[in-house]
Amino acid sequence: QGRLVESGGGLTQAGGSLRLSCSVSGGIFNINLMAWHRQAPGKQRELVALITRSGITNYADSVKGRFTISRDNAKSTVYVQMNSLKPEDTAVYYCVATVGATVYWGQGTQVTVSS
């Protein structure tokens, strides 16, 4: 059974940095899109950043210039480097992998940014 496992979340102060990682295992191959979504308390889940297999990226306006998504296809791993963090970045961050029409979600990792 394929699964995605996130790591790297935690608590930091405003202006700080965190790096999230997501590793894919269990027979999930030929991953097209990989992405990070987040959900803050009382808010809808939103797309943070995505990256295609060839490395094309796209970001939510709220994180442009601060977050950088990358992936290692050989390791089936996706990362997001988050700099200049703000309290409004506080959320549970989810890793997503898309294979054809199938979408796999990780269990989420908490990121908390204090003011």
N, C-alpha and C positions, 0 to 999 in steps of 0.2 A: 504494500500500500504506500503510495507516494506521500511524502510529507515535506513541509517547509518549516524550518526552525530558525526563528529570529534570535538575535543576541545583541547586546551592546546598549540596551536601554538603561535608564537610571535617572538620578537627580543631579541637576547642575544649576548654576546661577545664570541669570540673564547675561548674555555676552559670551557664554561658554560654548563648548563644542562637544559633540558626541558623534560616534560612528556606529551605525547599525549594520549588522551583517545578517544575511539570510542564506542558509544552505539548503539545497534541494536534494532529497534522497528518495530511495524506494522505487526506482524504475521510472522516474519522470524524465523523459528525453525530448530532444527537439523542441526546446522551449523557445517560443517566439518572443513575446513580450514579458518583461519582468518589471515590477512596479512596487512602489510603496504607497500605501493609503494610510490615513489616520482618522481617528474618531475621538473628538473631545467630548467631555461630559455634556449631555444635553444637546449635542449637535449631530448632524448627519455625517456619515463617513465620507471623506473626500480624497481625491487623488492628490498625492504630493508630487510624485515624479515617476516617469517611466523611461525604459530604455529598450530598444529593439535588439535583436540578435546581432545586427550589424553596428550597433553603438549609437544610433540616433536617439537623442534624449528630448524630453519635454518636461516642463515644470509648471506647477501652479504658480500664479503670479505672486502669491504671498511668500514663496520661498526662493524665487529667482535671485541669483547672486549670492545666496547664503548656503544653499544645499547643492550637493553634487552627487549624482547617482552614477554608479559604475557596475560592471559585471565581469566576472571571469567565467567564460563559457566552459573552459576545461574543468573547472571546479564546480560548475553549476551553482554559482554563488553570486548574489547581488549585494551591493553595499550602498549606503547613503551617508555621506559625510555632511554633518549639520554644523554649521558655524554661525556665530552671532545669534545664538538662540534667544528667543523672546518668550515671555510667559505664555503668550498665545500659541506657542508651539506645543504646549503641554497636551498630550493625547496618548492614546494607545496606537502604536504604529504597526501596521500589518504588511507583510510581504505577500506579493501575488505573482504567480507564474501562470502563463497562458500557453497551452499546447493545443493548437487547432481551436476547437470550440470549447475546450475544457479549461476551466479556471480553478486553480488551486490556491488556497489561502493558508497562511500561517496562523498561529494561535495569538499572535500579537505580543508586543513588548511595550512596557510603559515608559514614556519619556515625561519627566516633570522638570519644568524650568521655573525656578523661584525668582521673584523680583528683588 
